[in-house]
Each structure stands twice: as structure tokens, then as C-alpha cells.
């Protein structure tokens, strides 16, 4: 447990430094984390005996950053389409093509790369103060949710939330986690209002928006955690890797964050239309 707290503290410090620099520095760091997470998921699927085609996803990732910087985030959609098509063709022309190999090949693209690109897009939002607020929501909503779910669920117990996927999660923990995510969103709202100037305040989410983001983000974070648990259960592993002592792999740490990133990015996209 001590090792777990030490690792968590170091990760928080590193995240704070990256958030301070933001922009390109945070984007590069996020891209590296996404690469680790993609590798972990492909590796887990391969251990199960699947034969995923990974190279189109890696090529798509390599092209996504420069194209996003040169053009805009809309370029992510055609990249996803092309990668999916190329992956399907590669599997279909195998000696023994299997439908499940197409599905597991594109799964990291949809569940890691796409939300990862949302994270990077949020890191590039201007002004920087608005980017920090949106990124803070993306991190704090799932972290507060996970913390409250663990504290309440482990003490209160009760009926299971999704026993077929994660036997230890309870309904009480899920409800507490959702409330924790809402509180986290409102805490970000309060700090942002106190620290931002008038010009930035005009760009910030409204109070109802913070509340909705807390609810939707909290639910998305829990679904991301359950999805990662389902993958690990399917592959017969406890953690995706031992990258972080006491915490597992990169994907073990980013599962809920990645799903929340899509919610925050969707909100941002709707606000600028």
C-alpha cells in the first residue's frame, strides 16, 4: 500500500508539471502515454491467442499529431476510417482470416487512440487557462469518482454493480463514485472561477454545464474502468503491465480518464460550433 501511495504522489507531481507547461509538451507526453497503452492492449490480446494487425494503428497514430497540428482535429475522422479499412483488408487476405481478428485489431484504435486524440486536442486549446480547466475536469472527474467508489464500496458493500465483469464493484460504490465525480467537477468550477481573469471566465463552462459534465464524465469513467476490466478478464490477466509499481500498467491508470476525455472534448466541440 505504501508503494501505491508513493507511485500515486509521483504521478500527481509529474502531471502537475506537464499541466504547467501544457501545449506541445503535454501533447508529446500524452502521445507517449497513448503509445504505452496501445502496446499493452495489443500485447494482452496477443497473449489470449488473438492475431491483431497493429501496424495500421501505429501508422495512423504517427500521422495524427502532425496532421492535427497542420490542419485541425477533424482530420482524426478520415484517419480512423482509413486505418479501419486497411486493417480489415490485411486480415481478410490472410490464409485463415477471422472476423474476431479484425475486431480486436481496431479495438485499441477506438478505445485508446481516439480518446487519446481528444486528450491531445484539449491540451492544444487556447487560451491556455481554458485548456487547464478542461484538462483538470478530465483528470479530476474520474479520479474523484474512483476514490469515492473505493472508499464507500469497500466499507458499505451491498449488491454488486456488474459482477460478470468486475465482482468487487458494488452499487453503493458506483453511486458514491458518481457523486464524487460531480463534486470533483464543481471543485474545478470553484477554483477556475477564483483563479481565472474576466476574459477567461466568459469562456468557462456554466454551472449547469459543470454539473452535466460531472454526471456524464462520472458515468463514462466508470464505463471505461469496466471495459478495461472486461478486456483483462477476457485475456486472463490482472494488470496490463507492471509499469507503475502498485498501480499496474499505463492503461490501468488511463482507462477511465480516456473515456472522460471524449466527454470533455465533445463538450468543447459543441461550444465552438
N, C-alpha and C positions, 0 to 999 in steps of 0.2 A: 504493500500500500504506500509506503514511504517513497519508493521508486516511482510509483504512479504520480504522486504529488510533485515530485521534483521534475519529472518529464513535462507535466502539465504547466508548471511555472515557467520552464524554459521556453515552451511553445508559445505561451502568452507574451513573454518578453520579445521573442522573435517576431511575432505577429504585430506587436505594437510598433516595433522599429520599421517593419515593412509598411505599415499603415501610415507612419510618419512621412516616409519618402513617397509613397503612393506611385501613381502613374506607371512609367515604364519599369521601375524597379519592382513594384508589386506585381505587375503583369508577368515579368520574367519569372519571378518566384512562383507565381500561381501556375504558370505553364510547366515548370519543373515538377511541381506537386501533382499536376494532372498526369504527367508522363509516368510518374511512380504509380499512381492509382490505376492507370490503364494497364500497365505491365502486371500489377498484382491481380487484376481481374482476369486478364488473359491467362496468366500462369495458373490461377485457381481452376479455370475452365479446362485447361490442358491436363491438369492433374486428375480431373474427373474422367478423362478419356476423350473429350471433345477435340476436334481438329479445327479450331478457328483460324480464319485468314486475317492476320493482323496488319499486314503491310499497307493496305489502302487507308486504314485508320491513322497509322503513323504519318503517311504522306499528307493526308488531309489536315492533320494537326500542324505539321510543319508549314503548310501553306496558309493556314487560317490566320496566324498572327500577322505576317506582313500584309496579306490582302485586307485584313480588317483595318490595319493602320492606314493603308493607302486608299481604301475605299470607305466602307462603313460596315456595321455589324450585319447588315442584310446579306452580305456575301456568305455568311455562315450557312444559309439555307441551300444554295446551289452546291456548296462543298459537301454537305450532308447527303444530298441526292446523288451526286457523282460517286461518293465513297460507297454508298449502299449498292448502287448499280454495279460497280466494279467488283465489290465483294461477292455479290450474287453470281456474277459471271465466273469468277475464279472457282467458286465451289461447284457450279453446275458443270464445268469442264473437267472436273476430277474424274478419275477412273471409277470411283464409287461415291457419287455425290449424295449428300444427306441434307435434308431440309434443316435439321437442327443445327448443322454447322453454319448455315447462313445466319440463323437467328442468334447464335452465340457470338458470331463474328461481329455483328453490328450492335450487339448489346452494350459493350463499353462505349461505342460511339454515341449512343442515345443517352445512356445513364451517367457517363462521366465527361466525355468531350463536350457535348452540347451544353450542359450546365456549367462546365468549366469555362467555356467561351463567354457565358453570361457573367461569370465572376470577373473575367478579364475586362469585359465591356464596362462593368461597373467601376473598375479601377481607373478607367480612362475618362470617366465622366468629369465634366467641367461645370462649375468651379470645383476646385479640389475639396473644399469644405463639404459640398453636397455629396461628392464621392465618398468621403469618410463617413458621413451619416448613413448612406445606403449600405456601405460595406459593414458598418457597425451593426445595422439591422440584420444583415445576412449572417454574421457570426454570433451575435448575442441571442437572437431568437432561438436557434437550435441548442445553443449551449445552456441557456436558462431552462429550456424545455427538458433537455437530457438530465440536468441536475435535479430539477424538481421531480421528474418522473422516478429517478433512482431513489431520492430521499423518501418520498411518500410511498412509492410502490414497495420498497423493501421493508417498510415499517407497518403499513396498513394491510398490504396483501389484498386478498379478495379474489373475485372471479378473474380468470385470465382474459387478456385482451385479444391475443392472436396465438393461441397455443400451438397450432400446427407449424408456425414459423419461428416464434420465439416464446418458449414455455415460461420464461421468467417474467414476462411483461404482464402487468395487471391493468384492469380498467381504471382502478384508483390512480395508478401511476400515469396512465395515459391522460386522464383528466387533469391531474396535477401538472403534467408536462405542458399541456395546452395553456393552462393558466399561467405557468411560468413563462412561456413564450410571449403571452400578452403583456405580462409585467415587464419583460425584457424590452419589448417594443416601446412601451410607454416610458421606460427609463431612458432609452435612447432619445425619445422625443423631448424629455425634460432637459437632458444635458445639451442636446443640439440647440434648443431654444435659448439656453443660457449662454452658450459659447459662440454662437454664430452672429454675424452682424445683420443689419436690417435687410441688406440686399440678398443675402443667402437665406434668411428666414422666409422670404417671399417664394423661394424655390422649394422649401421643405414640404414634406407631406403634411396634410391637415391632420387634426386629431382623429377624426373618423378613419382616415387612411392608415394611420399608425395602428389603430385598433384592428382594422381588417387585415393588415399585413401580419400582425401578431397571430391572429386566428389562422389565416391561410398558411403562413410560414410555419407555425407550430404544427399544423396538420401535415404539411409537406415534409417537415423534418422527421416526424415520426414515420411517415411512409418510406422515406429514404433509409432510415435505420432498419425498418422491417425488410425492405428489399435487399439490403446488404446481408441481413441475417438469412434470408431465403437463399441467396447465392452461396453463402458459406455452408448452409445445411445441405444444399444440393451437392456441393463439391466435397463435403466431408471434412471441413477444416474449422478450426476455432477462430483463427485470425487470418487476415490476408497476408501478413508477414510479421516480422519482429523488428520493423524499422524503428519504432518508438517503444522503448522498454516500459512494460506495464500498460501500454495502450494499443499494441498491435501494429498494423501497417498504416500506410497513408490513407487507404480507402476506409479503414476502420475509423479514422478521425474525420474524414471528409464526407462520409455517406449522407448524413443529414444536412450538412452545410451546402452540398451541391444541389440538393432538391430545393432548399430555400432560395438559393441563388436564382433559380428560374422564376420564382415568385417575385422577387425584388426586381429582377430585370424586366419582367413583364409589366410591372407597375411603372417602371421608368419609361418603358417604350410607350405605354398608353398616355403618359403625361406629356410626351413631346410630340404626339401626333396632332 
